[in-house]
Amino acid sequence: MNVEEIREFALSLENVTEGFPFGNNTLVFKVRGKIFLLMSLSSEIPSFNVKCDPERALELREQYSSVIPGYHMNKKHWNTVMVDGQLTRRQIQEFIIHSYELVRPGKRA
């Protein structure tokens, strides 16, 4: 997937908005005001950050070399996912959906 395909997929989820609150190099996706996806627009290899529960974060980092610890201002569990050809379209979509489900209203945060 490329940056535009990831953007289109994220926007296809219910109640998702996008913006550039951190400058023009990071696109942020929110569901009802809560961030679930950060996408860098300035790196050579496309990458994005998704929120994870601690167990899933560890599992993904062990399973995929394209998944590395991510950092965010609220110090929750995030992973940086490098879109480098190692991951399938479905795997990328699953990472995004998991993050979306964690912050969606009525779900645990």
KOLFIVEX-550469 format. One record per residue: residue number from 1; residue in three letters; x, y, z of N, C-alpha, C, O, CB in turn. Coordinates in pm, 1 decimal, padded with zeros to 6 digits, always signed. Glycine has a CB too. Example, Ala and Ser with C-alpha at 12.3 -4.5 7.8 and 13.67 -1.06 7.14 Angstrom:
2
kolke_loza_npx_npy_npz_capx_capy_capz_cpx_cpy_cpz_opx_opy_opz_cbpx_cbpy_cbpz
1_ALA_+01319.0_-00569.0_+00780.0_+01230.0_-00450.0_+00780.0_+01320.0_-00330.0_+00780.0_+01423.6_-00331.9_+00846.5_+01130.8_-00447.3_+00904.6;
2_SER_+01285.0_-00225.0_+00708.0_+01367.0_-00106.0_+00714.0_+01290.0_+00003.0_+00787.0_+01340.9_+00113.8_+00803.9_+01408.4_-00059.8_+00572.5;
//
This chain:
109
kolke_loza_npx_npy_npz_capx_capy_capz_cpx_cpy_cpz_opx_opy_opz_cbpx_cbpy_cbpz
1_MET_+00084.9_-00119.0_+00000.0_+00000.0_+00000.0_+00000.0_+00088.7_+00124.4_+00000.0_+00197.4_+00125.4_+00057.8_-00096.2_+00000.3_+00123.0;
2_ASN_+00040.8_+00226.2_-00064.5_+00112.5_+00353.5_-00060.1_+00038.3_+00449.2_+00033.9_-00065.9_+00414.6_+00089.6_+00126.1_+00415.3_-00203.4;
3_VAL_+00092.7_+00568.1_+00050.5_+00036.9_+00665.3_+00144.4_-00108.6_+00698.3_+00110.5_-00192.9_+00705.1_+00200.0_+00121.2_+00793.3_+00144.3;
4_GLU_-00138.0_+00718.5_-00015.6_-00274.7_+00753.9_-00054.9_-00372.1_+00639.0_-00028.8_-00485.7_+00663.4_+00011.9_-00278.7_+00793.0_-00202.8;
5_GLU_-00330.4_+00515.5_-00051.3_-00417.5_+00400.4_-00024.2_-00444.0_+00385.9_+00125.5_-00555.6_+00353.3_+00166.0_-00354.5_+00271.2_-00079.2;
6_ILE_-00342.6_+00409.8_+00206.8_-00360.2_+00405.2_+00352.5_-00456.5_+00516.2_+00394.6_-00545.6_+00493.1_+00476.3_-00222.7_+00420.0_+00426.3;
7_ARG_-00439.4_+00634.7_+00340.3_-00527.5_+00748.7_+00370.5_-00671.9_+00715.1_+00334.9_-00762.2_+00736.2_+00415.8_-00481.8_+00875.1_+00293.7;
8_GLU_-00693.9_+00663.7_+00215.9_-00828.9_+00629.4_+00171.3_-00891.5_+00522.8_+00260.9_-01010.0_+00530.6_+00293.3_-00826.2_+00580.8_+00026.2;
9_PHE_-00812.6_+00423.8_+00300.7_-00865.2_+00319.6_+00387.5_-00905.5_+00377.2_+00522.8_-01013.9_+00347.6_+00573.1_-00762.0_+00208.1_+00405.7;
10_ALA_-00819.3_+00458.9_+00581.7_-00849.2_+00518.5_+00712.6_-00976.6_+00602.9_+00705.4_-01060.3_+00596.9_+00795.4_-00730.5_+00605.1_+00761.4;
11_LEU_-00991.0_+00680.1_+00600.1_-01108.6_+00766.0_+00585.6_-01236.1_+00687.2_+00557.2_-01346.1_+00740.1_+00573.0_-01085.6_+00866.2_+00475.0;
12_SER_-01222.6_+00561.9_+00515.5_-01340.9_+00479.3_+00490.5_-01403.8_+00427.8_+00620.7_-01517.1_+00379.8_+00620.1_-01303.9_+00361.4_+00400.7;
13_LEU_-01330.5_+00437.7_+00731.6_-01383.3_+00394.2_+00860.5_-01480.1_+00499.4_+00914.0_-01465.3_+00618.1_+00884.7_-01268.4_+00368.8_+00961.8;
14_GLU_-01577.2_+00457.4_+00990.8_-01684.2_+00544.5_+01039.1_-01633.4_+00657.4_+01129.4_-01553.4_+00634.4_+01220.1_-01786.7_+00462.4_+01113.9;
15_ASN_-01680.6_+00778.4_+01103.3_-01653.7_+00898.5_+01183.6_-01507.0_+00940.6_+01189.0_-01465.0_+01002.1_+01287.0_-01701.9_+00876.2_+01322.3;
16_VAL_-01429.2_+00909.3_+01087.6_-01286.7_+00943.3_+01086.2_-01266.2_+01079.3_+01019.8_-01325.5_+01109.8_+00916.3_-01204.8_+00834.1_+01012.4;
17_THR_-01180.6_+01160.1_+01082.5_-01139.7_+01288.0_+01026.2_-00987.6_+01289.3_+01016.2_-00919.4_+01211.3_+01082.7_-01191.7_+01407.6_+01112.7;
18_GLU_-00935.4_+01378.4_+00932.5_-00791.1_+01389.9_+00916.4_-00749.1_+01534.5_+00933.5_-00829.9_+01626.2_+00918.4_-00746.6_+01336.6_+00779.2;
19_GLY_-00621.8_+01554.3_+00965.3_-00570.0_+01689.2_+00980.5_-00420.0_+01689.1_+00993.9_-00356.8_+01583.5_+00995.1_-00632.2_+01756.6_+01100.0;
20_PHE_-00361.9_+01809.8_+01004.0_-00217.5_+01829.7_+01015.4_-00185.1_+01910.3_+01141.9_-00128.6_+02019.0_+01130.4_-00162.4_+01901.7_+00889.5;
21_PRO_-00218.6_+01861.3_+01261.7_-00194.9_+01942.0_+01382.1_-00047.7_+01958.1_+01419.6_-00014.3_+02047.1_+01497.8_-00267.4_+01881.0_+01497.1;
22_PHE_+00040.3_+01874.9_+01366.4_+00181.9_+01879.8_+01402.7_+00267.6_+01935.9_+01290.1_+00389.9_+01922.0_+01293.9_+00231.0_+01741.1_+01440.2;
23_GLY_+00207.8_+01997.9_+01191.8_+00281.5_+02049.0_+01076.7_+00245.1_+01970.9_+00952.0_+00166.9_+01876.0_+00957.6_+00432.5_+02042.4_+01101.4;
24_ASN_+00301.8_+02011.0_+00840.6_+00265.2_+01951.1_+00712.6_+00328.3_+01816.1_+00683.5_+00302.2_+01758.4_+00577.9_+00300.9_+02043.4_+00604.7;
25_ASN_+00410.3_+01763.9_+00773.6_+00475.6_+01635.8_+00744.7_+00413.5_+01516.6_+00817.3_+00458.2_+01403.6_+00797.9_+00620.5_+01644.6_+00780.7;
26_THR_+00310.9_+01539.1_+00900.8_+00244.6_+01428.7_+00969.9_+00093.8_+01443.7_+00957.0_+00035.0_+01540.7_+01004.9_+00286.3_+01423.6_+01119.1;
27_LEU_+00032.9_+01346.8_+00892.1_-00111.5_+01343.6_+00875.4_-00169.8_+01263.8_+00991.4_-00125.4_+01152.2_+01018.6_-00152.0_+01281.7_+00737.0;
28_VAL_-00268.9_+01320.4_+01059.8_-00327.4_+01259.0_+01178.1_-00472.0_+01221.5_+01149.1_-00548.0_+01300.1_+01092.5_-00318.7_+01353.8_+01299.9;
29_PHE_-00508.6_+01100.0_+01188.8_-00645.7_+01052.9_+01173.1_-00705.9_+01032.5_+01311.3_-00644.6_+00973.7_+01400.4_-00651.2_+00921.3_+01089.6;
30_LYS_-00829.0_+01083.2_+01326.3_-00898.4_+01075.0_+01454.5_-01037.6_+01015.5_+01434.0_-01097.8_+01028.0_+01327.4_-00907.9_+01214.8_+01520.9;
31_VAL_-01086.3_+00951.1_+01538.7_-01225.6_+00909.6_+01542.8_-01286.5_+00978.1_+01664.1_-01247.3_+00952.0_+01777.9_-01240.9_+00751.9_+01549.9;
32_ARG_-01382.3_+01065.8_+01638.7_-01447.8_+01145.1_+01743.4_-01347.7_+01215.7_+01834.5_-01364.9_+01218.8_+01956.3_-01538.2_+01056.2_+01827.0;
33_GLY_-01242.8_+01272.4_+01774.2_-01144.9_+01351.7_+01847.5_-01028.2_+01275.2_+01906.3_-00937.9_+01337.0_+01962.7_-01212.3_+01421.9_+01955.0;
34_LYS_-01026.4_+01142.4_+01895.5_-00916.6_+01062.3_+01951.3_-00827.9_+01009.8_+01838.9_-00875.9_+00949.6_+01742.9_-00971.7_+00944.5_+02035.9;
35_ILE_-00698.1_+01033.6_+01852.6_-00601.8_+00991.6_+01750.4_-00585.5_+00839.8_+01752.4_-00567.3_+00779.7_+01858.2_-00465.0_+01060.6_+01772.6;
36_PHE_-00592.4_+00778.5_+01633.5_-00565.3_+00635.3_+01621.9_-00460.3_+00604.2_+01515.5_-00412.3_+00491.2_+01507.6_-00693.4_+00561.0_+01590.2;
37_LEU_-00424.2_+00703.0_+01433.7_-00328.5_+00678.8_+01326.1_-00252.3_+00807.6_+01296.4_-00311.7_+00913.2_+01274.8_-00400.3_+00626.6_+01198.4;
38_LEU_-00119.7_+00796.6_+01295.8_-00030.6_+00905.7_+01256.3_+00046.7_+00857.1_+01135.0_+00102.8_+00747.6_+01137.4_+00066.5_+00948.8_+01373.8;
39_MET_+00050.4_+00936.7_+01029.5_+00120.5_+00892.6_+00909.1_+00223.0_+00997.1_+00866.9_+00189.4_+01112.9_+00842.3_+00020.7_+00865.8_+00794.7;
40_SER_+00348.2_+00953.9_+00859.1_+00456.5_+01042.1_+00816.9_+00450.1_+01061.2_+00666.3_+00433.6_+00965.3_+00590.8_+00594.3_+00985.2_+00859.1;
41_LEU_+00463.4_+01185.6_+00623.8_+00463.6_+01216.0_+00481.4_+00602.1_+01255.6_+00432.6_+00619.9_+01290.7_+00315.9_+00364.7_+01326.9_+00451.5;
42_SER_+00701.1_+01249.6_+00523.2_+00833.3_+01300.0_+00488.2_+00941.7_+01193.0_+00477.9_+01054.5_+01225.0_+00440.5_+00874.7_+01400.7_+00588.2;
43_SER_+00911.7_+01068.7_+00509.3_+01016.5_+00966.4_+00504.7_+01021.0_+00899.1_+00367.6_+00921.6_+00896.7_+00295.0_+00993.7_+00861.1_+00614.7;
44_GLU_+01137.3_+00844.8_+00333.6_+01153.6_+00774.7_+00206.0_+01064.5_+00652.3_+00198.1_+00995.4_+00630.7_+00098.6_+01298.9_+00734.2_+00185.8;
45_ILE_+01066.7_+00571.6_+00304.6_+00981.1_+00453.7_+00312.2_+00854.5_+00495.5_+00386.1_+00863.0_+00543.4_+00499.2_+01053.5_+00332.8_+00384.5;
46_PRO_+00736.4_+00478.6_+00324.8_+00613.9_+00516.3_+00395.3_+00604.7_+00445.1_+00530.2_+00640.5_+00328.0_+00542.3_+00490.3_+00483.7_+00309.5;
47_SER_+00556.8_+00516.9_+00630.5_+00538.6_+00457.3_+00762.5_+00421.1_+00523.9_+00830.4_+00382.4_+00635.7_+00796.3_+00666.6_+00470.6_+00848.6;
48_PHE_+00365.1_+00453.6_+00927.1_+00257.2_+00510.0_+01006.5_+00266.1_+00454.8_+01147.7_+00326.2_+00349.9_+01171.2_+00119.2_+00479.0_+00943.4;
49_ASN_+00205.4_+00526.8_+01241.6_+00201.8_+00485.3_+01380.9_+00059.4_+00447.2_+01416.7_-00035.1_+00519.8_+01385.9_+00254.5_+00597.3_+01474.4;
50_VAL_+00044.8_+00332.3_+01482.3_-00085.4_+00286.0_+01528.3_-00079.0_+00252.2_+01675.9_+00025.1_+00211.6_+01727.7_-00132.0_+00164.3_+01447.4;
51_LYS_-00190.9_+00269.5_+01742.0_-00202.6_+00239.2_+01883.4_-00224.0_+00088.7_+01900.5_-00293.8_+00026.1_+01820.8_-00318.7_+00319.7_+01948.0;
52_CYS_-00163.7_+00031.2_+02004.4_-00176.6_-00111.7_+02033.1_-00188.3_-00133.3_+02182.2_-00141.0_-00052.6_+02262.2_-00057.0_-00190.4_+01976.9;
53_ASP_-00252.4_-00244.2_+02218.9_-00244.9_-00282.4_+02358.9_-00106.0_-00342.3_+02381.1_-00043.4_-00386.4_+02284.7_-00359.6_-00384.0_+02398.3;
54_PRO_-00055.7_-00345.2_+02505.3_+00083.7_-00386.8_+02529.9_+00117.7_-00526.1_+02477.8_+00226.1_-00546.0_+02422.8_+00111.8_-00382.4_+02677.0;
55_GLU_+00027.8_-00622.5_+02493.9_+00056.0_-00759.1_+02449.5_+00066.0_-00766.8_+02297.3_+00156.0_-00830.9_+02243.0_-00052.6_-00854.9_+02499.9;
56_ARG_-00026.0_-00701.8_+02230.8_-00023.5_-00702.4_+02083.6_+00099.5_-00629.1_+02031.7_+00160.1_-00671.6_+01933.3_-00151.7_-00637.6_+02026.6;
57_ALA_+00136.5_-00520.5_+02096.3_+00254.7_-00445.6_+02053.9_+00378.8_-00535.3_+02057.4_+00457.0_-00537.0_+01962.3_+00275.5_-00321.6_+02143.9;
58_LEU_+00396.7_-00609.2_+02166.0_+00511.5_-00698.6_+02179.1_+00507.0_-00809.2_+02074.0_+00608.2_-00840.3_+02011.3_+00516.0_-00759.6_+02319.6;
59_GLU_+00391.0_-00867.1_+02055.6_+00374.5_-00974.5_+01957.3_+00408.0_-00926.7_+01816.1_+00476.9_-00996.7_+01742.0_+00231.4_-01028.5_+01961.4;
60_LEU_+00360.5_-00809.8_+01778.9_+00386.4_-00757.3_+01645.1_+00534.0_-00727.4_+01624.5_+00589.0_-00753.3_+01517.4_+00304.3_-00631.7_+01620.9;
61_ARG_+00597.9_-00672.9_+01727.4_+00740.7_-00640.8_+01715.3_+00825.4_-00765.9_+01701.0_+00927.7_-00764.3_+01632.5_+00787.6_-00560.8_+01836.1;
62_GLU_+00783.5_-00875.0_+01765.3_+00857.2_-01001.2_+01753.1_+00832.0_-01067.0_+01618.8_+00921.0_-01132.0_+01563.9_+00818.6_-01096.7_+01865.5;
63_GLN_+00711.8_-01051.0_+01565.4_+00673.0_-01119.2_+01443.1_+00719.3_-01048.7_+01316.0_+00750.4_-01114.6_+01216.8_+00525.1_-01134.4_+01440.0;
64_TYR_+00724.2_-00916.5_+01317.7_+00755.0_-00841.4_+01196.7_+00871.5_-00746.1_+01219.7_+00868.4_-00665.2_+01312.5_+00632.1_-00763.9_+01149.5;
65_SER_+00972.8_-00755.1_+01137.0_+01083.6_-00660.6_+01149.5_+01042.0_-00520.9_+01102.8_+01111.2_-00423.0_+01131.2_+01205.1_-00709.7_+01068.7;
66_SER_+00929.8_-00511.0_+01031.5_+00880.0_-00381.6_+00985.1_+00803.9_-00305.9_+01093.2_+00762.3_-00192.1_+01071.5_+00790.8_-00401.0_+00864.9;
67_VAL_+00785.3_-00368.4_+01210.2_+00712.2_-00304.3_+01318.9_+00809.9_-00273.3_+01431.3_+00874.4_-00363.5_+01484.7_+00595.5_-00394.6_+01369.7;
68_ILE_+00820.8_-00146.3_+01467.0_+00914.5_-00104.2_+01571.7_+00839.4_-00019.9_+01675.4_+00732.0_+00032.3_+01645.5_+01034.2_-00023.4_+01510.6;
69_PRO_+00893.6_-00005.8_+01795.7_+00825.3_+00075.8_+01895.8_+00805.2_+00217.9_+01845.4_+00895.3_+00277.3_+01786.1_+00904.2_+00077.1_+02026.8;
70_GLY_+00687.6_+00270.9_+01869.3_+00657.9_+00408.6_+01831.6_+00641.6_+00493.6_+01956.1_+00624.2_+00440.8_+02065.9_+00531.3_+00415.8_+01744.7;
71_TYR_+00647.1_+00621.9_+01940.0_+00635.6_+00713.1_+02053.3_+00528.5_+00816.0_+02023.5_+00510.9_+00857.4_+01908.9_+00770.9_+00782.0_+02083.8;
72_HIS_+00458.1_+00856.4_+02125.5_+00353.5_+00955.6_+02110.6_+00342.5_+01033.8_+02239.2_+00380.9_+00986.3_+02346.0_+00218.9_+00890.3_+02073.8;
73_MET_+00290.2_+01153.1_+02228.2_+00288.3_+01243.5_+02342.5_+00213.4_+01190.4_+02463.8_+00245.8_+01229.0_+02576.1_+00228.5_+01372.3_+02301.8;
74_ASN_+00114.5_+01103.5_+02445.7_+00039.8_+01055.5_+02561.5_+00098.9_+00927.8_+02622.3_+00043.3_+00871.8_+02716.8_-00103.8_+01030.9_+02522.2;
75_LYS_+00211.6_+00882.6_+02567.3_+00287.3_+00768.6_+02619.3_+00205.0_+00639.9_+02628.6_+00232.4_+00555.0_+02713.4_+00342.0_+00802.6_+02755.2;
76_LYS_+00105.6_+00625.3_+02543.0_+00032.6_+00500.4_+02532.6_+00115.9_+00405.6_+02446.9_+00223.6_+00442.6_+02400.3_-00110.5_+00522.2_+02472.0;
77_HIS_+00067.7_+00286.3_+02426.3_+00142.0_+00188.7_+02346.7_+00115.8_+00212.1_+02198.1_+00002.9_+00199.9_+02150.6_+00103.0_+00044.2_+02386.6;
78_TRP_+00221.3_+00245.6_+02126.7_+00213.5_+00269.5_+01983.2_+00320.6_+00187.5_+01913.6_+00424.1_+00157.4_+01973.0_+00229.2_+00420.0_+01950.4;
79_ASN_+00296.8_+00151.4_+01788.9_+00396.2_+00088.7_+01703.6_+00412.5_+00172.4_+01578.5_+00315.4_+00227.4_+01526.6_+00356.5_-00056.6_+01668.2;
80_THR_+00535.3_+00182.2_+01530.2_+00561.2_+00240.1_+01399.0_+00567.3_+00124.8_+01300.2_+00642.9_+00029.8_+01320.7_+00694.0_+00325.0_+01397.4;
81_VAL_+00489.5_+00131.8_+01194.3_+00484.6_+00026.6_+01093.3_+00545.9_+00081.4_+00965.4_+00497.2_+00179.2_+00908.7_+00338.0_-00023.0_+01069.1;
82_MET_+00652.4_+00017.8_+00921.1_+00718.0_+00056.8_+00796.6_+00650.0_-00017.2_+00681.7_+00640.7_-00139.9_+00683.7_+00871.8_+00025.8_+00800.9;
83_VAL_+00603.2_+00055.7_+00583.1_+00535.5_-00005.0_+00468.5_+00642.3_-00031.6_+00362.8_+00660.4_+00046.4_+00269.3_+00419.7_+00087.9_+00412.3;
84_ASP_+00711.8_-00142.5_+00379.6_+00829.8_-00169.8_+00297.4_+00817.3_-00294.7_+00211.1_+00918.3_-00346.0_+00162.9_+00949.7_-00183.1_+00385.1;
85_GLY_+00697.3_-00344.2_+00190.9_+00679.8_-00462.1_+00108.2_+00675.1_-00591.6_+00186.9_+00632.2_-00693.7_+00133.1_+00788.9_-00469.4_+00008.8;
86_GLN_+00717.8_-00590.8_+00313.1_+00714.6_-00711.8_+00394.0_+00571.4_-00746.3_+00436.6_+00537.7_-00863.3_+00454.6_+00803.9_-00695.2_+00517.3;
87_LEU_+00489.1_-00644.8_+00452.2_+00352.8_-00663.9_+00500.3_+00253.4_-00663.1_+00385.6_+00269.7_-00589.7_+00288.1_+00316.6_-00556.3_+00601.4;
88_THR_+00149.8_-00745.9_+00398.2_+00044.4_-00747.9_+00296.5_-00053.5_-00633.6_+00321.1_-00055.9_-00574.4_+00429.0_-00030.0_-00883.9_+00296.9;
89_ARG_-00132.4_-00604.1_+00221.7_-00237.7_-00503.0_+00233.5_-00329.3_-00537.7_+00351.0_-00365.4_-00449.9_+00429.3_-00319.6_-00492.5_+00101.2;
90_ARG_-00366.3_-00662.8_+00363.5_-00457.3_-00706.2_+00470.3_-00394.1_-00684.4_+00608.0_-00462.0_-00639.1_+00700.1_-00494.7_-00854.9_+00452.0;
91_GLN_-00266.5_-00715.8_+00623.0_-00199.2_-00694.7_+00751.7_-00197.5_-00546.6_+00787.9_-00224.0_-00511.4_+00902.8_-00055.2_-00749.9_+00747.2;
92_ILE_-00167.4_-00460.7_+00693.5_-00166.5_-00316.4_+00717.7_-00305.6_-00270.2_+00760.3_-00319.5_-00193.4_+00855.5_-00120.0_-00239.6_+00591.2;
93_GLN_-00407.3_-00316.7_+00690.4_-00544.3_-00280.1_+00725.5_-00581.2_-00329.1_+00865.1_-00649.4_-00258.1_+00939.0_-00642.0_-00336.8_+00623.1;
94_GLU_-00537.4_-00448.5_+00902.1_-00566.1_-00502.6_+01035.1_-00501.0_-00417.5_+01144.5_-00562.4_-00394.7_+01248.7_-00517.2_-00648.2_+01045.2;
95_PHE_-00378.1_-00370.3_+01122.9_-00312.0_-00283.2_+01220.9_-00394.4_-00155.8_+01242.5_-00414.8_-00112.0_+01355.7_-00168.0_-00247.3_+01174.0;
96_ILE_-00441.0_-00097.8_+01132.4_-00518.0_+00025.9_+01140.2_-00652.2_+00002.6_+01209.3_-00693.0_+00082.2_+01293.9_-00540.0_+00083.9_+01000.2;
97_ILE_-00720.4_-00105.3_+01173.9_-00850.2_-00136.7_+01235.6_-00834.4_-00161.2_+01385.0_-00916.9_-00115.1_+01463.8_-00914.0_-00259.8_+01168.5;
98_HIS_-00730.2_-00232.7_+01425.3_-00707.5_-00258.3_+01568.4_-00692.0_-00126.4_+01644.1_-00751.3_-00108.6_+01750.5_-00581.7_-00347.0_+01589.0;
99_SER_-00614.1_-00036.1_+01590.7_-00592.4_+00094.1_+01653.6_-00724.0_+00173.0_+01659.3_-00756.2_+00233.4_+01761.5_-00484.4_+00174.2_+01576.4;
100_TYR_-00797.9_+00171.8_+01551.1_-00927.5_+00239.5_+01543.3_-01022.9_+00185.7_+01650.5_-01089.7_+00262.7_+01719.5_-00989.3_+00221.9_+01402.7;
101_GLU_-01028.6_+00053.7_+01663.4_-01117.7_-00009.1_+01761.3_-01079.1_+00026.5_+01904.8_-01166.2_+00035.1_+01991.4_-01116.4_-00160.6_+01743.7;
102_LEU_-00950.9_+00047.0_+01931.1_-00906.9_+00081.3_+02066.6_-00956.5_+00218.6_+02111.0_-00981.3_+00239.0_+02229.8_-00755.7_+00077.2_+02074.4;
103_VAL_-00971.2_+00311.4_+02019.7_-01008.5_+00447.3_+02058.8_-01151.6_+00484.6_+02023.4_-01199.4_+00590.5_+02064.0_-00915.8_+00544.6_+01994.9;
104_ARG_-01219.4_+00401.2_+01949.8_-01357.4_+00429.8_+01909.4_-01446.8_+00441.2_+02033.1_-01431.6_+00363.0_+02127.0_-01410.7_+00319.4_+01813.9;
105_PRO_-01538.5_+00536.1_+02034.6_-01627.8_+00549.6_+02149.1_-01698.9_+00418.5_+02182.2_-01746.0_+00347.1_+02093.7_-01730.2_+00658.2_+02122.4;
106_GLY_-01705.0_+00389.3_+02310.7_-01766.3_+00265.3_+02355.9_-01668.6_+00150.5_+02366.2_-01705.0_+00041.9_+02411.4_-01876.6_+00227.5_+02264.5;
107_LYS_-01544.5_+00173.1_+02324.8_-01439.6_+00071.0_+02334.2_-01341.5_+00111.7_+02442.2_-01340.5_+00227.1_+02485.1_-01366.4_+00051.8_+02198.0;
108_ARG_-01259.7_+00018.8_+02486.3_-01157.8_+00051.9_+02586.3_-01048.6_+00134.4_+02521.6_-01021.6_+00119.6_+02402.4_-01098.3_-00075.9_+02650.1;
109_ALA_-00985.8_+00221.1_+02598.8_-00879.3_+00306.6_+02543.2_-00743.9_+00255.3_+02582.0_-00642.5_+00314.2_+02544.4_-00894.8_+00450.8_+02590.0;
//
